[in-house]
């Protein structure tokens, strides 16, 4: 597989898969919060079965980058 111009090579970190519990620990939030992000489409999931999914570390990185900014956002 070749890279397009400007495309960064995939890092081992990017293909690592995390459980909802892993993401909750990393983000220091409740598991229900992570599930809400997933159900709303804010945080993409990768299905690994009929009822189980994982979140890629790369998607979590993009999610956190999008959420950076001045807080609270309404001020």
Secondary structure, DSSP 8 states (H G I E B T S, - for coil): ----TT-----HHHH-EE-HHHHHHHHTS-HHHHHHHHHHTSS--EESSSS-EEEEHHHHHHHHHHH-SSSSTT-
